[in-house]
Amino acid sequence: MKQLEIKSSIGESKIFVGETLANVTKYLPQNRKIAIITDPVIHSLYGEQFPKADVVIEIPRGEANKSLQSLDVVFEQLIAHEFDRTSFILGIGGGIVCDMSGFIATIFMRGIEFGFVSTTLLSQVDASVGGKNGVNFRGYKNMIGTFNLPKFVICELNILKSLPQSELLSGMGEVVKHGAIANEQLFSYIENHVADLQNYSLEVLETFVYESIVIKSNVVSNDVRESGARRIFNFGHTFGHAIEKITKMPHGYAVSVGMVYAAKLSVLKGKMAQKDCDRLITLLQNLGLPTSCEVGPEELLTVMKCDKKRDGDSVHFVYLTGIGSCCVEKVSYVELAKYIGDLC
């Protein structure tokens, strides 16, 4: 097991890579009410390993259920079981469970403590780490949310072996992103271990998770509210979130296409060599992730303008300057419109 820690202006969070669900009890507060929030599949497969709790609340799977309306049943259960400000929420599941559990804990009675047992690769390298919590609104990703760190995150690697390849690949979209923006060695490691990923090597998966969290924790500790350096993690997301809304692709798949578009724009703007762009595309294709999609330029631009990271008539756009390095510059939607036809 490997341990990391995020220390920020809004609190501290401990992350345990390789810890197990069976050991989660030792991280929970004593003599306080515990609510577990999970989904039906995780509950049915691993419920016997859940720690003792006052209530277990299931939330439906799927991005369509990551909404304000889905919170009603959770609040009803918390109130019915007389939860108060000393209570604790434990989210056990993937990205949707972690996002919603953190959001619920942050706004229930103006805030109670919470922690996660993260069960998907995507949530381990993205949703469960960094303190972003939220829900979607009418298909727009995480439009309503908060910044608040969980007390702890357990990245349960053994459960990853039960994931279908499509779930694993969705997580790899984010892992590739981390290597592309900040760590060429991680990027090279992914290139050299595609087959091991397909064979669900726990050693390789641990490296993907740990190195991704190292990158994220170092940045988040200094910019938890995404006002500066943390913006680099939006590489591929300006296009990706719009593609996800339009096509209903899984998040990591949409980010994969978004990274390709962002890399191509980086080349067009003279910030990145074509050979590095080709290297990124080749890796994504070798993994089995998409590198293009059939979305019209006008529709894509319209949805991009509704992104929560919009800043007036512009967006802080992440360009690659090479594999393992990037820069963030403010770009207007008018300028993006000039290129978007060629990118699509």
N, C-alpha and C positions, 0 to 999 in steps of 0.2 A: 504493500500500500504506500502511496505517495501523498503528501499533504502540502497544500498551498494555502495562502491567506491573502485576502483582500482587506486593506485598511484604507478607508476613505473618509471623506467629510461627512458622510451619512451613516457611518458605522463600519463594522468589521464582519467578515464572513470567512469561515473555514471550509476548505474543499478537500475531500478525501477521494482520491482516485484509486479504485481497486478495493475499497471497503464494500461490505456486503449488506444487503437488506436485513439479513438475520441479526446483524449487530447494531441496528439503528437505535435500539432501546437505550444504549449507553450515552447517546448524544441528546436524548430527550430530557426536558426538565422534569423534576420529580414533584409529586403532589400537586399537579396542575392538570386541568382538563385538556385532553388531547383529541383533536379531530383529524381524521385522515381523509384527504381528498384524493380520489383516484379515478380510473376509468374501468368499465366493466371487464375488459380483457385482462388487464393487469390484476384486477381483484380476483378474477376466476383462476388465473394461472398461479399467482403468488400470494393469495390472501392468507394462506396458512403461515406464511413467514411474517405477516404484518405484526407490529408490536401491539400491545394492548391499548385500546383507545375507547373513549366514551361514545364515539360515533364514527362510522365509516360512510362517507358520502360519495356516490358515483356521479360523475358528469359524463355526458355522451361524448363519443369520439367525433372528430371532424372539425375543420375550421369553421363551418357554418354554425357550430354550437359554441364557439368561443365568442360569446356575445353577452351583453348586459342582461338579456332575458334569461340566460342560463344561470345567472347568479341567484335568482329568486329562491330556488329550492335549497341552495346552500345556506343562505341567510335564514330561511325558515327552520332548517335543521339546527343551526347554531343557537338560535333563540329558543327553540323547543327544548334543547338540552342545557339551557341556562349557562351558555358560555359568557365569559366576561373578559375584562382587559388582562387578566392574568393567564388566560388560556393560550394554547399553542396549536398551530395548524401545521400538519405534515403533509406535503404533497408527494404522492408516489406515482410516478408516471413519466410521460414524455413532455414535449414542449408545451402543449395545450394545458395539461394539468399544472405544470410549473408556473406558466404565465398567469393562469387564473387563480391558483392557490396564493401566489404572492400578492396579486391584486386584491383578492378577498381579504387577506390578512391585513393589508395596509389600510383598507377603508372600514373594516368592521370595528365599530366602537372607536374609530379614529386611530386604529392601529394595534395589532397584537403580534407577538413573535411567530416566526415560521421557519421551516426548513424543508429541504427537498431530498428525496431519493430519486435520482434521475435514471430513467430506464431506456432511453434511446440515445444513439450517438448524436443526433441533432441537438437534443436538449442538453447533453453533457458538454458540448463545445459551444453552445449558444444560449438557449433560453434559460437554463438554470443558473448560469454564471453571469454576474455583472449587475444585477439589481434592477433590470427592466421587467416590469410586470404590467399586464394589460389585456384588453380584449379588442376584438375587431368591431368595426361599425359599418354596416351595410357593405361588407366585403373589403373594406379598406383596412389594411393590416395595422393592428395595435394603435388605433387612433385614440383610444381612451386608456390611459395608464398612469403608472407612477414609477418613481425610482425608490427602491427600498431593498436592502440586502437581506437575504436569508441568513439565519444564524449559522447554518451549515448546509453543505451540499454533499451527498454521497453519490459518486459516479459508479454505479453498479455494472461492472464490466461483464459479469457472467450472463446477465440477462440479454446482453447484446447478441449472444449466440443464438437466441431464439427469434431475432428479427428477420423478416424477409429481406432479400437483397435490396429491394426498392427503398426500404426504410434506412438501411445502412448507407446507400448511395446518397440519399437526401442529406444525411449528416456529413458525408464527404464533401458536399458542395461547400460547406462552411470550413471544413478542415483545409481544403485547397485554398480557400480565400485567405486563411491565416498565413499559410506559407507564402502565397503570392504577394501579400502586402508587407510582410515583416520578417520572414525567415526562409531564405533560400535553401538552407539545409533541410528544413522540414519538407519543403517542396520536392527536393531531390529524393528524400526518404520515401515520400509517397510514390514517386515515379518508379522507385526500385522495389516497391512492395505491393503492387496492384494484385498480384496473384495471392499473396498472403492475406490480403483483405478479403478476397473472394472465398478463401478457406477459413475465414473467421478466426485468424490467429489472435489470441488474447494479448500476446506480447506486442504485436503491431498495433492493435486497437488501443492498448494502454499508451503507447507512444503518441499516437494521433491525438488522444484525449489530453494527455498531460501537456504536451508541447503547445497545443492550442490554448489551453487554460493559462499556461505560463505567459504567453503573448497577451492574452486578454486581461489577466490579472494585473500585469505590470502597467498597462495603459489605464484600466479602470480605476486603479488606486489613486491616480492623479487627476482623473477627469470622469467622475462617476456620472455626471449629468450630461455628458456628450456636448460640451460647449467648445471643445478644442480637439485635442489629440484623439479622443475616442471616435471621432468621425471617420477614421480610417476603416473602421469595421463595417461601414456602409458601402464598401467596394462591391459593385455588382448589384446592390440593393435598389438603387434609384430606378434602374430598368427592371430589376428582378421582382420587386413588389408589384409593379404594374403588370408584368407578365403573369405573375401568380394570380392576380385578381381576374384578368381577362381569360386565361386559359384553364384555370383551376389546377395547374401543375402543383406537385408537392413543392414545399418551400425551397429545398436544396436544389431541385431541378431548375426552378425558375431563377435562382441565384446563379446557377451554372451558365445559363443563357445570358443573364445580366452581366456576368463577369466578362464573357466574350465580347459583348457589345461595348462594355466600358474599356476593355483592352484595345479593341479596334479603334475606338475614339482616341485613346491614348496615342496610338500610332499616327492617326490622322492629324493630331495636334502636335506631333513631333516630340512627344515626351517619352516614347518607348520604342525600342527597335522591333521590327517586324518579326525577327527570329524569336524574341521573347514572347510575343503574342502567339506565334505558331506553337511554341512550347506549351503554353497554357492550354490552347485548344487541343493539342495532342493528348495531354494528360487527361483532360476531361473526357475525351472520346475513349481513351483506353479504360477509364473507369466505368464507362457505360452511361455517362451523363450527357444530356442534350447540349448542343452548342448553337442551336438556332430554333426558331419557332415561327409559325405563320400568324403574325400579328401585324396589322396595318400601322404605318407610321402615325397617322392622325389619331387613331384610337389609343396607341401607346402613349403619345404625348399628352393627350387629354387626361388619361388616368395618372400619369406621372405628376401632373400639376396638382393632384390632390394628395400627394405624399405628405406625411406629417413632418418631414424634414424640410419642407419648403420654407424659404426665407424671402418673402415678398415675391418678386418676379424672377427669383433665382433659386438655385439649390447649391449646397456645398457638395461638389462632385469629387469623387476619388479617382484619380488617374494612377495607373502604374507607371513607374519610371524604369522598371526592370523587375525581374523575378526576385522578390524579397524586399522591394522598396516601392514607395508610393508618395503621392502628394495630394493635398486637398486644396481645391480652388473653387471660388464662387463662379458659377456659370449661369447665364440667363437662359430661360426657356426659349427665347428667340434664337439664341445661338445654337442650342440643342436641336431646334427644329431644322437648322441648316444641314445637320449631319444625319439625322435620324433615318431618313429615307435610305441612305447608303448602308447604314448599320443593319437595317431590317432586310 
